[in-house]
Amino acid sequence: MVMFECANAYQKVFRSMDGTHYLARCPKCGLTKRFGVGSGGADQRQFRLSCR
């Protein structure tokens, strides 16, 4: 899950069809963030993003 700070909202994020990344889009401002998938990834399951 990703917490978008400008919208004060959580969004569930799903892996892409090819399995290489995740995409998250802020429901308020539309900012899109891409997260890579790989062996060196984070162990976290929740993230906070600032849209500034």
Number of C-alpha atoms within 10 A of each C-alpha: 14 17 18 22 15 14 14 11 13 16 14 10 14 12 14 12 8 6 11 11 14 15 14 21 16 22 15 13 12 11 13 11 12 10 13 14 14 10 6 7 9 8 6 7 7 12 10 13 13 11 16 7
